[in-house]
Amino acid sequence: MPRTSQRTSVFTESLIREMTRVAQRHGAINLSQGFPDFDPPPELVQAGKDAMDAGRHQYAITWGAPELRRALAAKIGRFTGVPVDEASELVVTCGATEAMIVAMMTVCDPGDRVGLFCPFYENYSADAILCGATPVLVPLHPPGYGFDRDELRRAFASGLKAFVLCNPSNPCGRVFTPAELGHIASLAEEYDVWVLTDEVYEHIVFPPHRHTYFSSLPGMAARTLMCSSLSKTFSITGWRLGYVCASADVIAQARKVHDFLTVGAPAPLQHAVVTALGLPDGYYAALAEKYARSRDILLGYLDQTGLAYIRPEGAYFVMVDISPFGYASDIEFSHWMAREIGVAPVPGSSFFAPGENRYIRLNFAKRPETLHAAGERLLRLRA
Ligand SMILES: Cc1ncc(COP(=O)(O)O)c(C=O)c1O
């Protein structure tokens, strides 16, 4: 038989999604893949049923149902302060997952270089490889996960076509400050680089930190392809709804990529989620407060284990240092932990270039009772 493509042979299956299967195999509490174990707002579930009853079963307009784009444009404009034209500046996608690869394919050609902070959400390097582009990693340095300005400049100067900015960041929980973002913006301007933002955790930010939308920085709206999702904000990771928001010229290209990749996001759910976008702003504040409480429950147990971790400023993950256990492989450790401790993490190496085996990532998008049950099990790591 002929060989399968070289391109698809150079990355592995997602370690994150694999750990969900490992958790199921061992009956472990799943703190690996980032999804909630609670339901979305009840009015949203009802809206889903209503959309089905109303016969919304066929393809929506490929770049998004008009009602949804109208609601999204209003919501994005309200939060970013940058007006969005629903007709020309948005494409609705199957989650931020599709949004990111659409954005990258829209601006990158084979041979281009794409900058990423490291640790990074594992999809980005696979996205770059699928585009025929080369990922260029720029380290974020623990314990604060800040970047070194010279290292970042060197990456930009190496000839980047695009820079991926995950903010708030998965896995390390950074919420970049306006000063840091301003620095990235000045390099993007100087070296004429596109910025692809992944802002799926825009509403999960813990005080005193505040989310700054990159597109809201002076001059940046025109060079930003803002990707986000309804998965995390409305606890509907299985609905597969996200979007790219960018200037009309860019979106005209992105729509074609999206159309040929997936045609469209699920039609009935596009209609249903309009209800969620109509929730008052208090919804978003309550979401952040709920996640702050979840974070504190999990960190309370981690404190008792004595393991070192990086306190998240946003998103719903915490990176824990497992070096005291002396495992050469964090993957082996993660499987052991799922089997013997009964809690499934993600091996940290999923987020780094090969050779980093020091971390696991735990997610706290769970009900308090799940976090307490997991926490009690985690206490066994003290020994
Ligand atoms: C940073 C980041 N981007 C994108 C996604 C995927 O989002 P979606 O469900 O909208 O595809 C995730 C999911 O964990 C994520 O953490």
The ligand as a Tripos MOL2 file, in Angstrom:
@<TRIPOS>MOLECULE
LIG
   16    16     1     0     0
SMALL
NO_CHARGES

@<TRIPOS>ATOM
      1 C1         -6.8240   26.9170   25.0220 C.3       1 LIG1
      2 C2         -7.9090   26.1050   24.4120 C.ar      1 LIG1
      3 N1         -8.3120   26.3850   23.1740 N.ar      1 LIG1
      4 C3         -9.2900   25.6820   22.5800 C.ar      1 LIG1
      5 C4         -9.9020   24.6380   23.2420 C.ar      1 LIG1
      6 C5        -10.9810   23.8960   22.5470 C.3       1 LIG1
      7 O1        -12.1310   24.6760   22.5190 O.3       1 LIG1
      8 P1        -13.4370   24.2320   21.7330 P.3       1 LIG1
      9 O2        -14.2030   23.2860   22.5960 O.co2     1 LIG1
     10 O3        -14.1750   25.4930   21.5220 O.co2     1 LIG1
     11 O4        -13.0040   23.5970   20.4650 O.co2     1 LIG1
     12 C6         -9.5080   24.2970   24.5290 C.ar      1 LIG1
     13 C7        -10.1270   23.1570   25.2320 C.2       1 LIG1
     14 O5         -9.6670   22.6720   26.2330 O.2       1 LIG1
     15 C8         -8.4870   25.0550   25.1280 C.ar      1 LIG1
     16 O6         -8.0710   24.7940   26.3650 O.3       1 LIG1
@<TRIPOS>BOND
     1     1     2 1
     2     2     3 ar
     3     2    15 ar
     4     3     4 ar
     5     4     5 ar
     6     5     6 1
     7     5    12 ar
     8     6     7 1
     9     7     8 1
    10     8     9 2
    11     8    10 1
    12     8    11 1
    13    12    13 1
    14    12    15 ar
    15    13    14 2
    16    15    16 1
@<TRIPOS>SUBSTRUCTURE
     1 LIG1         1 GROUP 0 **** ****
